[in-house]
Amino acid sequence: MSLNQTQFIKIENNAAYSNCIEYENEEGKKIHLIPVLHIGEERYFQDLIKYVGDMKCQYEYIQTVDPEKFGISKDYSINLDYKVLLKMSKNNISYKVNRKSLKNMFKNNLSDELKNMMEFAKEYSNLSTTSQIVFKICKNFFFSIDTLSILQRYLAELLDLKHQSQILEINEIQKWENWEHLDVVIEIDPKKSIELTGDFINEWGKQMYLSLSTYNACLVFEKEPNINLRRKKFIEEIVSVFTLKDNVDQAVDLIPDFIFGIRNKIIDDYLNSDQSESDEFAIFYGTIHMYTIENIIEKLGFKLKAQTKIKALNYVV
């Protein structure tokens, strides 16, 4: 099988599976790609941890240097009560400093598509207390990428599933000796004023599209009372994005470079450096990254050796 035809998500018997792939080169060195869905059954995340075992594992987590400089409490977690998260969302220094500029961007630079998405969000944001609070949190962050994990948690709750951070607490992972952080580290000055350049507005538009589309999907799910129909629709969305490479490529075009391009370069640099000389290790990253990572692996001479399916979620017909 050509690596470019690999399916990192498999849908079988009304269930979605992460398809963990083991690769090997001529020297016997092995790399495991673990394509993570950030939402799934509690057992799913436990099974992913079990798959890693004692292997060296490179994991994703966008990290902020000295978060208290941004007004972010050391006790911050997306698993806090939504009302607490709303209060915290008002205290981020970077957004306070740039509120006027960001409001001007909202007023003058949103595409018609984003305006329509925003109108839908406003119209249905009062479906529940949670939908109202989450909408306010998103507004405080101007629907930036900072809202995405909270939105994923909200989506997980609507599906009676778990968000990755509820099982894989980052403070705990950092204590695991064989798990190593391999991701963006934010070192910007939170008090620095932003410039509304064309590139900045374009990238922020992508962040808004990602957050708004996730929030609006939550609203659609919340309007559906049947949990199995919610899960069925969610699995159909997974199929449409992750099982065909062409669809993945289209989705990537809508993702901010901060989320995709920059982070993939970090992985590329790692795989082409002396740091990756362990005989066997795993890369624990979101599914959307895996097609690019496998292209890097193919160029380094690795070939597919084995596949292991791990069930993420299912639904009852």
C-alpha angles and dihedrals in degrees: 000000000000111000089232089066095054115125110215092186121047126192115204134154094356093308137106120226134190106230105215110203127207117204129188135190129209091270091057096252112149133209123187119203112205108194105204127206104204091217125055149108116313089244090055093065091043089053091050090054089048090051091054091050111156095341119122104258130197110205137189125242125141103229131200119213109231097352092193088071086067092050090257113145118236084232093059117134130154086231093070120108110287091239090056090049090051091054091048092049089064093058102058104125096207092057092045091053094048101034095112093049093046091049089053089051090052091050099045111021111043116119119236089252093055091046090054091048090050092050090052090049092050093046096054101028091104095066091111142349089262094051090051095050094044090051090053091049090051091050091052088055093041088240091292125158088270087081097054100091091048090050091049090052090051090050091048091053091051088054094044089243136118131258115231093246091057090065101025102048107194093222089057095045090055088062094055108100097210095047114086128188113244109171148083118314113201114221102161123132106257091207094056115113116237124233116225096226122161092255092050093050091047093051092045089050089057090050090051092048091053094047096041093047089051093047092047090049087055090053091051091050092046090055089057109078096193111088093201092054089050091053092044090054091047092052090048088055090050089052093050094052110029109033098062121054093213089058091048089053090052091049091049090058088064096048120097114251087237089066101038120013099039094045093047089053089054089055092045091052091048095050091049094048135082089252091078096059096113112124090235133012142149135231111214105196141136116285094244090068097053101085091057092045092051090053088055090049092049091054089052090058101258121146131198111266108165143357129212122190119213118188114236101177144330140193135219115243 
